[in-house]
Amino acid sequence: MPTDETPGGAPRRPTLAVWKFASCDGCQLTLLDCEDELLGIAEKVDISHFLEASSATAPGPYDLSLVEGSVTTPRDVERIRHVRAVSRRLVTIGACATAGGVQALRNYADVAEFQAVVYARPDYVAALATSTPIAAHVPVDFELRGCPIDRGQLLEVITAHLAGRTPGVPRHSVCFECKQRGTTCVTVAHGTPCLGPVTHAGCGALCPTMGRGCYGCFGPSDSTNLPAFVPLLRRDGMDTLDVVRVLRTFNTAAEEFDAASRDEEELR
C-alpha cells in the first residue's frame, strides 16, 4: 500500500472502499461481522466508502476497493469502470462478483421473456441479457471466492494488501479440508454425490462435516477436471438433469461449471 503523507507531514493511512453491484449484500455483511477485527482494521485504514455501514463517503482515489456483486445492467458497466479507475487495487468478493452469482441463471434463458411476465412495463427496465463477473469488464487484482465469503479469508486479503504481499488464500479443493478435519468422505462411506473434489476450499468443509455433499459454494478449484468428475456424479445416482442443476447454483457462470452444465444439457 502507498505510504505517502498528509499535507501536515503525517503518514497517510490507506483508504478502503466497499462497493455493491447485483448481489444480496451477504459478503459486505461478512466484513461487518468481523466485529473486534473490524475495529483493528479501522485503526489501520480510512474506510472512505462503505454504504452498507455509513452514508458518509470520501472521494477517491482509493488504495483498496472490495467489490461485491455482478454486472447486470448497462449502468453497472459504467460504474465498474469508474470504480476501477479510482482504485489502486481492486478485489472482488463473493460468487456474484467472481462468477456472476445465482442471478447468472438468466444466462440460460430469455431475459426479455422474464421481464414481460414479471413487469407491467418491461420497457422501463434496463437489464443486460447476462449476469457476468467483474473480471469480464475490468482488470481485477484478486478474487475471493464464496457464497458468502469466509471471514478469515477476507481478513487475510485485507491484511495482505496492507502489507504489500500476496494473500495467503488456499487454492486446493474442499476434499483437502475434509482430510484436515478428519471428516469421513460422504461419497466413499455413503455414496452421496459431492462437489468437494472440484470445489475451491474456504468453507471448512461445512456440508460434508454435517453428512451432506458439497454444493460448490466456493466455485471451481484450481485443479478442476469436470469431464472426468461428472461421470462419478452419475455413478452416485444423479441423472443428467440433476447434474445440470447441481452445477447451476451460486457459481453457475464460472467457466468450468458453465461449460460442464452446457455439455450435460446437450445430452437431454
N, C-alpha and C positions, 0 to 999 in steps of 0.2 A: 504494500500500500504506500502511496506517496506520503512523505513527511514534511511537506513544505510548511511555512509559518503563516500565522495570522498577521494582520497589519501591525499589531503591537509587539511582534517578535516571538510570541509563544508558539510552540509546536501546534499545528492544526490537527485536530482529531479527524480520522477518516469519516466520510459520510456514507450512510446506508439508506437505500431506498427500497421499498417493497411495493410491487405493482400487481394489480389484478386484471386478468383478461377473463375469458369464459371459463368459469370454474365454480366450485361450491364454497370457496374460502377456507376449506379444511387445512390446507398447507400453511396459509398465513396464521391460522389459529394454532398450529403446531409451534410456531415461533412464540406466540403469546403464552402458550402452555409451558414454555421453558421456565417460567416463574423466577426462581432465585438466579438461574443462569442469565436470564434476560437482564436483570439488574447489573450483572457484571459486564454484559455486552454494552449496556447503555453508558457505562463508565469509560469504555474504550472507544466508542464511536458516537457520532451525532446521527440519530435517526431522523433524517431530513424529510422523508416522505413515506408515510405508512398509514393510509386512510382507514385501515381496519382498526388501528389503535388510536389515532388522533386526526382531527381535521386540520391541525396546524402543519403546514408544509414549508419547506425552504427550497429555493430554486437550485438546479444543478449547476455544474456537473456533479455527479455522484461517483464516489470511489467504487462502491459495490451496489449493484442492483439485483434484488431477488425477484424473479418474475413467476407468478402463478397464473395458470390458465392457458387456453389455446386460442388460436386466431380463427374467428368465425364470422367476422363482418368486414366490409371494406374499411370501416373506421379503425378496426383493430390493426389492420396492416399499417395504416398511417401512424398509429400510436406506438407500435413496437419499434418502428424505425426511429421515432423520436426518442424512445427510451434507450435504444442502442446508441444513439448519437450523444446522449448526455451521461453515459455510463462508461467508466473506465473498464470495469469488469461486469459481465452480465452472467448470472447463474439462473438457470431455470429450475423450478422446484415443483415436483409432483407429476403425476401421469398426464394431466391435461397439458402442461407446458412442455413435457418431454416426448409425448406420444399422441397428442390430440384428445385424450380423455375419453370417457364413455360417450360424450356427445359426438365423437367421430363415427358412431354408428350411422350418422347421416350420410357418410361417405359411400354407403352401400345402397342408398335409396334416392328417391327423387324429392329434394327439399321443397321444390315448388308445390308438389302434391301435398306434403305435410302442411305447408303454410295455408293452402286452400281449405284444408279440413279444419284447422285449428282457429284461424283468424278470419273475422268478418271482412277485413280489408287487408288481405295479404300484400297488396301493393305498397302498404305503409311500412312493411318490414324489410329492412336491408340485411340480407344474410348471404354469406358465401355458400356455395354448393358443398363445401367440405369444411371439416374442422381439422386444423393442422397444427403441429408443434411449432414452438417459437423458432427453432433452428431451421425450419423451412423458409424463413423470411429474413433472418439476420444472423450474423455470427454469434455463437454462444461460447462462453469460456468454460463452462462446466454444467453438466446435467445431473441433478439429484433426483433419483427415481422414487416412486412410491405413491400409493393412494390410501392414506396420506403418507407424506414423507416421515422418516424416523427422526425423532427429536435429537438423538445423539449424533446422527449423521449431519443434521443441519448445523449443530453447534460446531462440529468438526470443519465443515465447509467455511463457516464464517471465521473461525479461528485461523484456519489455514490461509485465507485471503488476507487477514490482518497481519499475519507473519510473513507473507510473501512466498508461501510454499504451496505445493500441490496437495489438495485434500486427500487424506488417507481413507478413502471410502472403498471397501472391498468390491471386486468385480466378479467374484465367483457366484455360484448358484445357491439356492436355498438348501439343496442337499448337504452342502458343507456345513450350514448352520445346524441342520438336524444332527449331523455327526458330532458337532461341538457340544450340543446339549444332551447327547446320549439318547435322542429320540428314536424309537423304533420306526423303521420305514413303513409307512402305511400301505405302500404298494406291495412290498415284499411280504409283509405279515398278513394283509387282509385283501389284497387285490384291488385296493382303492385307487382310482385314477388320480394322478397328482402331477401338477405342472412344476414341481420343485426342481427337477433336473434341468429345466430350460429357463428358470426364472431368476432374476437378479436378487442377490441377498440383500437383507436390510430389515426384514420384519422380525427376525429372530425365530423363524420357522414356526410362527404362531399357530397356523391351522394344523399342520402335521402334529404339533405337540398336543393339540386337542383331539387328535384322531381323525382329522379330515384332510383331504387332499388340498394342495396348494392351488389357489385361484389365479396366480400370476399377477398379483397387485403391483409388484415392482418391475414389471416388464421383462423383456428377454435379457438373459445374462450374456456375457461376452463370448461364452462357449456354446451358444445355442445351435442345435442341429435339428431343426424341426422335421425335415424329411425322414430322418432316422427315428425321431421320437414319436411322431403321430401314429405309426403302426402299433406302438406299445399301448397307446390310449385305446385303440380298438381292441387289442388283446385283453384289456382290463374291462371291457364291456361297453365302450362308447360306440355309437354309430356315427355316421358322417355328420348328421345334424348336431349331435352332442359335441363333436369336435369343433365344429364351426362356432357354436355358442360359447364354449369354454375359452376359445381364443379371442372372442369378440366381447371383451368386458372393459376393464379400466384402461388397457393399453391396446385397444383394437387396431389403432393406426400405426403401432410400432412396426417397422419394416418387416421383421421376421414373422410376427404374428399375423400381420396383414396378408403376406404372401402365402403363408400356410393355409389360412382360412379361405382364401380365394381358390387355392388348389383343391381344397376339400369341397367347396361349393360346386365346382365343376363336375364333381362325381355324383351329385344328387340328381 
